[in-house]
Each structure stands twice: as C-alpha cells, then as structure tokens.
Amino acid sequence: MKKNMGSTDKIIRSLIAIVIAVLYFTGTISGTLGLILLILGGVFLATSFISFCPLYAPFGISTCKTK
C-alpha cells in the first residue's frame, strides 16, 4: 500500500474520531446512529494510523506533499 494521506488529513480524521467517541461515551449520541458513527470513527482512526485511505486509491487522490 502506497501512502496517500498527508499529515493534515490524518490530524483531521483523528480529531473527528475523538469527537465521535466522546459524544458516544457521554451519551450524546446513542442507538444505531451512535454505533454507526463509532464504527466510522474507528475506521477514521485506523486509516490515519496507516496513512492509507482505500477510497482515495480508485480516484487517484493523494493528500501527501509532493517531493
């Protein structure tokens, strides 16, 4: 897998995942929507750690800085 995520993209995804987790565990969001958002937050966190977004690959998108 070739990295296709820049540092800004990773930071934004991590912050969104943290906000979703806080909202879920404080009870602000709950039920099916809460679980779906929590899973989405987990995906955001996982893709930010591996610096690869599978949805970017088919479209040729890369947020990495060019050398």
PDB file with SEQRES, HELIX, SHEET and CRYST1 records, atoms N, CA, C and O in Angstrom:
SEQRES   1 A   67  MET LYS LYS ASN MET GLY SER THR ASP LYS ILE ILE ARG          
SEQRES   2 A   67  SER LEU ILE ALA ILE VAL ILE ALA VAL LEU TYR PHE THR          
SEQRES   3 A   67  GLY THR ILE SER GLY THR LEU GLY LEU ILE LEU LEU ILE          
SEQRES   4 A   67  LEU GLY GLY VAL PHE LEU ALA THR SER PHE ILE SER PHE          
SEQRES   5 A   67  CYS PRO LEU TYR ALA PRO PHE GLY ILE SER THR CYS LYS          
SEQRES   6 A   67  THR LYS                                                      
HELIX    1 AA1 SER A    7  PHE A   25  1                                  19    
HELIX    2 AA2 GLY A   31  ILE A   50  1                                  20    
CRYST1    1.000    1.000    1.000  90.00  90.00  90.00 P 1           1          
ATOM      1  N   MET A   1       0.825  -1.173   0.000  1.00  0.00           N  
ATOM      2  CA  MET A   1       0.000   0.000   0.000  1.00  0.00           C  
ATOM      3  C   MET A   1       0.878   1.248   0.000  1.00  0.00           C  
ATOM      4  O   MET A   1       1.746   1.415   0.857  1.00  0.00           O  
ATOM      5  N   LYS A   2       0.642   2.095  -0.950  1.00  0.00           N  
ATOM      6  CA  LYS A   2       1.353   3.356  -1.027  1.00  0.00           C  
ATOM      7  C   LYS A   2       0.597   4.396  -0.203  1.00  0.00           C  
ATOM      8  O   LYS A   2      -0.624   4.511  -0.318  1.00  0.00           O  
ATOM      9  N   LYS A   3       1.303   5.140   0.611  1.00  0.00           N  
ATOM     10  CA  LYS A   3       0.665   6.138   1.455  1.00  0.00           C  
ATOM     11  C   LYS A   3       0.016   7.214   0.593  1.00  0.00           C  
ATOM     12  O   LYS A   3       0.618   7.699  -0.365  1.00  0.00           O  
ATOM     13  N   ASN A   4      -1.223   7.586   0.942  1.00  0.00           N  
ATOM     14  CA  ASN A   4      -1.913   8.616   0.176  1.00  0.00           C  
ATOM     15  C   ASN A   4      -2.577   9.664   1.077  1.00  0.00           C  
ATOM     16  O   ASN A   4      -3.469  10.388   0.635  1.00  0.00           O  
ATOM     17  N   MET A   5      -2.145   9.743   2.332  1.00  0.00           N  
ATOM     18  CA  MET A   5      -2.711  10.716   3.267  1.00  0.00           C  
ATOM     19  C   MET A   5      -1.614  11.582   3.854  1.00  0.00           C  
ATOM     20  O   MET A   5      -0.594  11.084   4.330  1.00  0.00           O  
ATOM     21  N   GLY A   6      -1.839  12.884   3.813  1.00  0.00           N  
ATOM     22  CA  GLY A   6      -0.902  13.827   4.401  1.00  0.00           C  
ATOM     23  C   GLY A   6      -1.162  14.012   5.886  1.00  0.00           C  
ATOM     24  O   GLY A   6      -2.124  13.473   6.433  1.00  0.00           O  
ATOM     25  N   SER A   7      -0.302  14.773   6.527  1.00  0.00           N  
ATOM     26  CA  SER A   7      -0.411  14.946   7.979  1.00  0.00           C  
ATOM     27  C   SER A   7      -1.666  15.721   8.373  1.00  0.00           C  
ATOM     28  O   SER A   7      -2.278  15.411   9.395  1.00  0.00           O  
ATOM     29  N   THR A   8      -2.062  16.713   7.592  1.00  0.00           N  
ATOM     30  CA  THR A   8      -3.273  17.466   7.911  1.00  0.00           C  
ATOM     31  C   THR A   8      -4.500  16.564   7.849  1.00  0.00           C  
ATOM     32  O   THR A   8      -5.373  16.634   8.715  1.00  0.00           O  
ATOM     33  N   ASP A   9      -4.564  15.729   6.838  1.00  0.00           N  
ATOM     34  CA  ASP A   9      -5.676  14.783   6.679  1.00  0.00           C  
ATOM     35  C   ASP A   9      -5.736  13.827   7.868  1.00  0.00           C  
ATOM     36  O   ASP A   9      -6.817  13.533   8.378  1.00  0.00           O  
ATOM     37  N   LYS A  10      -4.579  13.342   8.309  1.00  0.00           N  
ATOM     38  CA  LYS A  10      -4.534  12.415   9.440  1.00  0.00           C  
ATOM     39  C   LYS A  10      -4.981  13.091  10.734  1.00  0.00           C  
ATOM     40  O   LYS A  10      -5.685  12.483  11.540  1.00  0.00           O  
ATOM     41  N   ILE A  11      -4.579  14.332  10.933  1.00  0.00           N  
ATOM     42  CA  ILE A  11      -4.962  15.060  12.148  1.00  0.00           C  
ATOM     43  C   ILE A  11      -6.464  15.306  12.173  1.00  0.00           C  
ATOM     44  O   ILE A  11      -7.108  15.113  13.204  1.00  0.00           O  
ATOM     45  N   ILE A  12      -7.025  15.730  11.050  1.00  0.00           N  
ATOM     46  CA  ILE A  12      -8.467  15.979  10.978  1.00  0.00           C  
ATOM     47  C   ILE A  12      -9.256  14.709  11.242  1.00  0.00           C  
ATOM     48  O   ILE A  12     -10.233  14.734  11.991  1.00  0.00           O  
ATOM     49  N   ARG A  13      -8.848  13.597  10.639  1.00  0.00           N  
ATOM     50  CA  ARG A  13      -9.541  12.322  10.855  1.00  0.00           C  
ATOM     51  C   ARG A  13      -9.449  11.881  12.310  1.00  0.00           C  
ATOM     52  O   ARG A  13     -10.423  11.375  12.867  1.00  0.00           O  
ATOM     53  N   SER A  14      -8.292  12.069  12.926  1.00  0.00           N  
ATOM     54  CA  SER A  14      -8.127  11.683  14.335  1.00  0.00           C  
ATOM     55  C   SER A  14      -9.015  12.535  15.236  1.00  0.00           C  
ATOM     56  O   SER A  14      -9.647  12.015  16.155  1.00  0.00           O  
ATOM     57  N   LEU A  15      -9.067  13.829  14.980  1.00  0.00           N  
ATOM     58  CA  LEU A  15      -9.913  14.708  15.786  1.00  0.00           C  
ATOM     59  C   LEU A  15     -11.384  14.349  15.641  1.00  0.00           C  
ATOM     60  O   LEU A  15     -12.115  14.343  16.631  1.00  0.00           O  
ATOM     61  N   ILE A  16     -11.832  14.051  14.426  1.00  0.00           N  
ATOM     62  CA  ILE A  16     -13.224  13.651  14.210  1.00  0.00           C  
ATOM     63  C   ILE A  16     -13.520  12.357  14.968  1.00  0.00           C  
ATOM     64  O   ILE A  16     -14.579  12.227  15.581  1.00  0.00           O  
ATOM     65  N   ALA A  17     -12.596  11.409  14.928  1.00  0.00           N  
ATOM     66  CA  ALA A  17     -12.791  10.142  15.634  1.00  0.00           C  
ATOM     67  C   ALA A  17     -12.879  10.358  17.143  1.00  0.00           C  
ATOM     68  O   ALA A  17     -13.693   9.727  17.817  1.00  0.00           O  
ATOM     69  N   ILE A  18     -12.050  11.240  17.666  1.00  0.00           N  
ATOM     70  CA  ILE A  18     -12.070  11.523  19.101  1.00  0.00           C  
ATOM     71  C   ILE A  18     -13.384  12.191  19.501  1.00  0.00           C  
ATOM     72  O   ILE A  18     -13.974  11.842  20.523  1.00  0.00           O  
ATOM     73  N   VAL A  19     -13.844  13.149  18.696  1.00  0.00           N  
ATOM     74  CA  VAL A  19     -15.109  13.830  18.990  1.00  0.00           C  
ATOM     75  C   VAL A  19     -16.268  12.835  18.974  1.00  0.00           C  
ATOM     76  O   VAL A  19     -17.131  12.876  19.850  1.00  0.00           O  
ATOM     77  N   ILE A  20     -16.292  11.951  17.991  1.00  0.00           N  
ATOM     78  CA  ILE A  20     -17.356  10.945  17.918  1.00  0.00           C  
ATOM     79  C   ILE A  20     -17.322  10.033  19.147  1.00  0.00           C  
ATOM     80  O   ILE A  20     -18.366   9.723  19.720  1.00  0.00           O  
ATOM     81  N   ALA A  21     -16.126   9.608  19.547  1.00  0.00           N  
ATOM     82  CA  ALA A  21     -16.006   8.731  20.715  1.00  0.00           C  
ATOM     83  C   ALA A  21     -16.488   9.432  21.982  1.00  0.00           C  
ATOM     84  O   ALA A  21     -17.201   8.837  22.790  1.00  0.00           O  
ATOM     85  N   VAL A  22     -16.103  10.689  22.156  1.00  0.00           N  
ATOM     86  CA  VAL A  22     -16.535  11.439  23.344  1.00  0.00           C  
ATOM     87  C   VAL A  22     -18.052  11.590  23.341  1.00  0.00           C  
ATOM     88  O   VAL A  22     -18.695  11.391  24.372  1.00  0.00           O  
ATOM     89  N   LEU A  23     -18.627  11.939  22.197  1.00  0.00           N  
ATOM     90  CA  LEU A  23     -20.081  12.098  22.118  1.00  0.00           C  
ATOM     91  C   LEU A  23     -20.808  10.783  22.399  1.00  0.00           C  
ATOM     92  O   LEU A  23     -21.862  10.778  23.035  1.00  0.00           O  
ATOM     93  N   TYR A  24     -20.249   9.678  21.928  1.00  0.00           N  
ATOM     94  CA  TYR A  24     -20.884   8.378  22.151  1.00  0.00           C  
ATOM     95  C   TYR A  24     -20.807   7.970  23.625  1.00  0.00           C  
ATOM     96  O   TYR A  24     -21.805   7.545  24.207  1.00  0.00           O  
ATOM     97  N   PHE A  25     -19.630   8.098  24.218  1.00  0.00           N  
ATOM     98  CA  PHE A  25     -19.453   7.614  25.588  1.00  0.00           C  
ATOM     99  C   PHE A  25     -20.057   8.545  26.630  1.00  0.00           C  
ATOM    100  O   PHE A  25     -20.240   8.139  27.777  1.00  0.00           O  
ATOM    101  N   THR A  26     -20.371   9.780  26.260  1.00  0.00           N  
ATOM    102  CA  THR A  26     -21.084  10.664  27.184  1.00  0.00           C  
ATOM    103  C   THR A  26     -22.592  10.534  27.025  1.00  0.00           C  
ATOM    104  O   THR A  26     -23.348  11.114  27.805  1.00  0.00           O  
ATOM    105  N   GLY A  27     -23.039   9.783  26.027  1.00  0.00           N  
ATOM    106  CA  GLY A  27     -24.457   9.547  25.833  1.00  0.00           C  
ATOM    107  C   GLY A  27     -25.157  10.575  24.962  1.00  0.00           C  
ATOM    108  O   GLY A  27     -26.381  10.552  24.838  1.00  0.00           O  
ATOM    109  N   THR A  28     -24.393  11.478  24.357  1.00  0.00           N  
ATOM    110  CA  THR A  28     -24.993  12.487  23.490  1.00  0.00           C  
ATOM    111  C   THR A  28     -25.568  11.850  22.233  1.00  0.00           C  
ATOM    112  O   THR A  28     -26.658  12.209  21.788  1.00  0.00           O  
ATOM    113  N   ILE A  29     -24.836  10.911  21.669  1.00  0.00           N  
ATOM    114  CA  ILE A  29     -25.355  10.130  20.547  1.00  0.00           C  
ATOM    115  C   ILE A  29     -25.465   8.681  21.016  1.00  0.00           C  
ATOM    116  O   ILE A  29     -24.586   8.179  21.716  1.00  0.00           O  
ATOM    117  N   SER A  30     -26.539   8.022  20.628  1.00  0.00           N  
ATOM    118  CA  SER A  30     -26.743   6.650  21.088  1.00  0.00           C  
ATOM    119  C   SER A  30     -27.542   5.875  20.053  1.00  0.00           C  
ATOM    120  O   SER A  30     -27.910   6.406  19.005  1.00  0.00           O  
ATOM    121  N   GLY A  31     -27.796   4.639  20.358  1.00  0.00           N  
ATOM    122  CA  GLY A  31     -28.584   3.801  19.470  1.00  0.00           C  
ATOM    123  C   GLY A  31     -27.819   3.395  18.224  1.00  0.00           C  
ATOM    124  O   GLY A  31     -26.589   3.357  18.209  1.00  0.00           O  
ATOM    125  N   THR A  32     -28.573   3.095  17.185  1.00  0.00           N  
ATOM    126  CA  THR A  32     -27.976   2.630  15.933  1.00  0.00           C  
ATOM    127  C   THR A  32     -27.085   3.694  15.315  1.00  0.00           C  
ATOM    128  O   THR A  32     -25.994   3.388  14.835  1.00  0.00           O  
ATOM    129  N   LEU A  33     -27.537   4.937  15.322  1.00  0.00           N  
ATOM    130  CA  LEU A  33     -26.729   6.023  14.765  1.00  0.00           C  
ATOM    131  C   LEU A  33     -25.420   6.159  15.530  1.00  0.00           C  
ATOM    132  O   LEU A  33     -24.370   6.383  14.927  1.00  0.00           O  
ATOM    133  N   GLY A  34     -25.473   6.028  16.821  1.00  0.00           N  
ATOM    134  CA  GLY A  34     -24.265   6.108  17.630  1.00  0.00           C  
ATOM    135  C   GLY A  34     -23.271   5.011  17.303  1.00  0.00           C  
ATOM    136  O   GLY A  34     -22.070   5.261  17.202  1.00  0.00           O  
ATOM    137  N   LEU A  35     -23.773   3.796  17.136  1.00  0.00           N  
ATOM    138  CA  LEU A  35     -22.882   2.678  16.785  1.00  0.00           C  
ATOM    139  C   LEU A  35     -22.271   2.861  15.406  1.00  0.00           C  
ATOM    140  O   LEU A  35     -21.088   2.585  15.207  1.00  0.00           O  
ATOM    141  N   ILE A  36     -23.068   3.322  14.458  1.00  0.00           N  
ATOM    142  CA  ILE A  36     -22.558   3.547  13.102  1.00  0.00           C  
ATOM    143  C   ILE A  36     -21.473   4.622  13.120  1.00  0.00           C  
ATOM    144  O   ILE A  36     -20.429   4.466  12.487  1.00  0.00           O  
ATOM    145  N   LEU A  37     -21.722   5.712  13.846  1.00  0.00           N  
ATOM    146  CA  LEU A  37     -20.719   6.772  13.935  1.00  0.00           C  
ATOM    147  C   LEU A  37     -19.473   6.306  14.677  1.00  0.00           C  
ATOM    148  O   LEU A  37     -18.362   6.705  14.328  1.00  0.00           O  
ATOM    149  N   LEU A  38     -19.641   5.467  15.696  1.00  0.00           N  
ATOM    150  CA  LEU A  38     -18.489   4.938  16.421  1.00  0.00           C  
ATOM    151  C   LEU A  38     -17.636   4.052  15.518  1.00  0.00           C  
ATOM    152  O   LEU A  38     -16.407   4.114  15.574  1.00  0.00           O  
ATOM    153  N   ILE A  39     -18.264   3.243  14.701  1.00  0.00           N  
ATOM    154  CA  ILE A  39     -17.531   2.406  13.738  1.00  0.00           C  
ATOM    155  C   ILE A  39     -16.820   3.290  12.721  1.00  0.00           C  
ATOM    156  O   ILE A  39     -15.665   3.037  12.378  1.00  0.00           O  
ATOM    157  N   LEU A  40     -17.503   4.326  12.235  1.00  0.00           N  
ATOM    158  CA  LEU A  40     -16.887   5.263  11.291  1.00  0.00           C  
ATOM    159  C   LEU A  40     -15.678   5.948  11.928  1.00  0.00           C  
ATOM    160  O   LEU A  40     -14.654   6.139  11.272  1.00  0.00           O  
ATOM    161  N   GLY A  41     -15.795   6.311  13.186  1.00  0.00           N  
ATOM    162  CA  GLY A  41     -14.666   6.903  13.899  1.00  0.00           C  
ATOM    163  C   GLY A  41     -13.495   5.936  14.012  1.00  0.00           C  
ATOM    164  O   GLY A  41     -12.337   6.338  13.899  1.00  0.00           O  
ATOM    165  N   GLY A  42     -13.799   4.659  14.234  1.00  0.00           N  
ATOM    166  CA  GLY A  42     -12.740   3.643  14.273  1.00  0.00           C  
ATOM    167  C   GLY A  42     -12.045   3.493  12.943  1.00  0.00           C  
ATOM    168  O   GLY A  42     -10.827   3.321  12.887  1.00  0.00           O  
ATOM    169  N   VAL A  43     -12.815   3.556  11.865  1.00  0.00           N  
ATOM    170  CA  VAL A  43     -12.228   3.485  10.523  1.00  0.00           C  
ATOM    171  C   VAL A  43     -11.349   4.708  10.269  1.00  0.00           C  
ATOM    172  O   VAL A  43     -10.255   4.587   9.719  1.00  0.00           O  
ATOM    173  N   PHE A  44     -11.833   5.889  10.674  1.00  0.00           N  
ATOM    174  CA  PHE A  44     -11.028   7.107  10.523  1.00  0.00           C  
ATOM    175  C   PHE A  44      -9.715   6.986  11.279  1.00  0.00           C  
ATOM    176  O   PHE A  44      -8.663   7.362  10.763  1.00  0.00           O  
ATOM    177  N   LEU A  45      -9.769   6.467  12.492  1.00  0.00           N  
ATOM    178  CA  LEU A  45      -8.568   6.320  13.297  1.00  0.00           C  
ATOM    179  C   LEU A  45      -7.604   5.309  12.680  1.00  0.00           C  
ATOM    180  O   LEU A  45      -6.397   5.545  12.637  1.00  0.00           O  
ATOM    181  N   ALA A  46      -8.136   4.188  12.206  1.00  0.00           N  
ATOM    182  CA  ALA A  46      -7.287   3.161  11.591  1.00  0.00           C  
ATOM    183  C   ALA A  46      -6.614   3.685  10.317  1.00  0.00           C  
ATOM    184  O   ALA A  46      -5.423   3.460  10.104  1.00  0.00           O  
ATOM    185  N   THR A  47      -7.376   4.378   9.479  1.00  0.00           N  
ATOM    186  CA  THR A  47      -6.784   4.883   8.231  1.00  0.00           C  
ATOM    187  C   THR A  47      -5.770   5.986   8.513  1.00  0.00           C  
ATOM    188  O   THR A  47      -4.809   6.139   7.759  1.00  0.00           O  
ATOM    189  N   SER A  48      -5.961   6.750   9.573  1.00  0.00           N  
ATOM    190  CA  SER A  48      -4.979   7.783   9.889  1.00  0.00           C  
ATOM    191  C   SER A  48      -3.683   7.171  10.416  1.00  0.00           C  
ATOM    192  O   SER A  48      -2.608   7.728  10.192  1.00  0.00           O  
ATOM    193  N   PHE A  49      -3.763   6.042  11.110  1.00  0.00           N  
ATOM    194  CA  PHE A  49      -2.554   5.394  11.606  1.00  0.00           C  
ATOM    195  C   PHE A  49      -1.754   4.727  10.488  1.00  0.00           C  
ATOM    196  O   PHE A  49      -0.524   4.718  10.534  1.00  0.00           O  
ATOM    197  N   ILE A  50      -2.431   4.172   9.490  1.00  0.00           N  
ATOM    198  CA  ILE A  50      -1.700   3.506   8.416  1.00  0.00           C  
ATOM    199  C   ILE A  50      -1.427   4.427   7.228  1.00  0.00           C  
ATOM    200  O   ILE A  50      -0.761   4.031   6.271  1.00  0.00           O  
ATOM    201  N   SER A  51      -1.941   5.656   7.290  1.00  0.00           N  
ATOM    202  CA  SER A  51      -1.719   6.682   6.251  1.00  0.00           C  
ATOM    203  C   SER A  51      -2.201   6.244   4.877  1.00  0.00           C  
ATOM    204  O   SER A  51      -1.633   6.641   3.860  1.00  0.00           O  
ATOM    205  N   PHE A  52      -3.233   5.440   4.846  1.00  0.00           N  
ATOM    206  CA  PHE A  52      -3.777   4.973   3.566  1.00  0.00           C  
ATOM    207  C   PHE A  52      -5.294   4.959   3.651  1.00  0.00           C  
ATOM    208  O   PHE A  52      -5.875   4.366   4.560  1.00  0.00           O  
ATOM    209  N   CYS A  53      -5.926   5.620   2.688  1.00  0.00           N  
ATOM    210  CA  CYS A  53      -7.378   5.618   2.601  1.00  0.00           C  
ATOM    211  C   CYS A  53      -7.781   4.834   1.356  1.00  0.00           C  
ATOM    212  O   CYS A  53      -7.445   5.240   0.244  1.00  0.00           O  
ATOM    213  N   PRO A  54      -8.496   3.717   1.518  1.00  0.00           N  
ATOM    214  CA  PRO A  54      -8.870   2.908   0.365  1.00  0.00           C  
ATOM    215  C   PRO A  54      -9.804   3.632  -0.608  1.00  0.00           C  
ATOM    216  O   PRO A  54      -9.838   3.287  -1.789  1.00  0.00           O  
ATOM    217  N   LEU A  55     -10.551   4.613  -0.147  1.00  0.00           N  
ATOM    218  CA  LEU A  55     -11.433   5.353  -1.044  1.00  0.00           C  
ATOM    219  C   LEU A  55     -10.672   6.346  -1.921  1.00  0.00           C  
ATOM    220  O   LEU A  55     -11.166   6.740  -2.978  1.00  0.00           O  
ATOM    221  N   TYR A  56      -9.479   6.753  -1.495  1.00  0.00           N  
ATOM    222  CA  TYR A  56      -8.681   7.662  -2.308  1.00  0.00           C  
ATOM    223  C   TYR A  56      -8.053   6.945  -3.501  1.00  0.00           C  
ATOM    224  O   TYR A  56      -7.885   7.545  -4.563  1.00  0.00           O  
ATOM    225  N   ALA A  57      -7.704   5.668  -3.337  1.00  0.00           N  
ATOM    226  CA  ALA A  57      -6.961   4.919  -4.354  1.00  0.00           C  
ATOM    227  C   ALA A  57      -7.665   4.842  -5.716  1.00  0.00           C  
ATOM    228  O   ALA A  57      -7.021   5.138  -6.722  1.00  0.00           O  
ATOM    229  N   PRO A  58      -8.937   4.466  -5.807  1.00  0.00           N  
ATOM    230  CA  PRO A  58      -9.561   4.360  -7.135  1.00  0.00           C  
ATOM    231  C   PRO A  58      -9.656   5.698  -7.876  1.00  0.00           C  
ATOM    232  O   PRO A  58      -9.683   5.737  -9.106  1.00  0.00           O  
ATOM    233  N   PHE A  59      -9.707   6.777  -7.118  1.00  0.00           N  
ATOM    234  CA  PHE A  59      -9.842   8.091  -7.739  1.00  0.00           C  
ATOM    235  C   PHE A  59      -8.508   8.793  -7.943  1.00  0.00           C  
ATOM    236  O   PHE A  59      -8.463   9.881  -8.517  1.00  0.00           O  
ATOM    237  N   GLY A  60      -7.431   8.189  -7.483  1.00  0.00           N  
ATOM    238  CA  GLY A  60      -6.100   8.763  -7.650  1.00  0.00           C  
ATOM    239  C   GLY A  60      -5.855   9.976  -6.772  1.00  0.00           C  
ATOM    240  O   GLY A  60      -5.013  10.814  -7.094  1.00  0.00           O  
ATOM    241  N   ILE A  61      -6.582  10.082  -5.663  1.00  0.00           N  
ATOM    242  CA  ILE A  61      -6.429  11.221  -4.770  1.00  0.00           C  
ATOM    243  C   ILE A  61      -5.280  10.958  -3.798  1.00  0.00           C  
ATOM    244  O   ILE A  61      -5.126   9.848  -3.288  1.00  0.00           O  
ATOM    245  N   SER A  62      -4.484  11.984  -3.551  1.00  0.00           N  
ATOM    246  CA  SER A  62      -3.417  11.891  -2.559  1.00  0.00           C  
ATOM    247  C   SER A  62      -3.286  13.243  -1.890  1.00  0.00           C  
ATOM    248  O   SER A  62      -3.205  14.275  -2.556  1.00  0.00           O  
ATOM    249  N   THR A  63      -3.265  13.229  -0.554  1.00  0.00           N  
ATOM    250  CA  THR A  63      -3.088  14.477   0.189  1.00  0.00           C  
ATOM    251  C   THR A  63      -1.664  14.593   0.720  1.00  0.00           C  
ATOM    252  O   THR A  63      -1.371  15.486   1.515  1.00  0.00           O  
ATOM    253  N   CYS A  64      -0.784  13.705   0.289  1.00  0.00           N  
ATOM    254  CA  CYS A  64       0.618  13.779   0.676  1.00  0.00           C  
ATOM    255  C   CYS A  64       1.272  14.937  -0.066  1.00  0.00           C  
ATOM    256  O   CYS A  64       0.885  15.283  -1.183  1.00  0.00           O  
ATOM    257  N   LYS A  65       2.267  15.521   0.578  1.00  0.00           N  
ATOM    258  CA  LYS A  65       3.021  16.579  -0.083  1.00  0.00           C  
ATOM    259  C   LYS A  65       3.896  15.954  -1.154  1.00  0.00           C  
ATOM    260  O   LYS A  65       4.486  14.894  -0.946  1.00  0.00           O  
ATOM    261  N   THR A  66       3.978  16.615  -2.300  1.00  0.00           N  
ATOM    262  CA  THR A  66       4.830  16.123  -3.375  1.00  0.00           C  
ATOM    263  C   THR A  66       6.264  16.554  -3.147  1.00  0.00           C  
ATOM    264  O   THR A  66       6.529  17.628  -2.606  1.00  0.00           O  
ATOM    265  N   LYS A  67       7.173  15.712  -3.563  1.00  0.00           N  
ATOM    266  CA  LYS A  67       8.593  15.995  -3.377  1.00  0.00           C  
ATOM    267  C   LYS A  67       9.151  16.757  -4.546  1.00  0.00           C  
ATOM    268  O   LYS A  67      10.338  17.083  -4.561  1.00  0.00           O  
TER     269      LYS A  67                                                      
END                                                                             
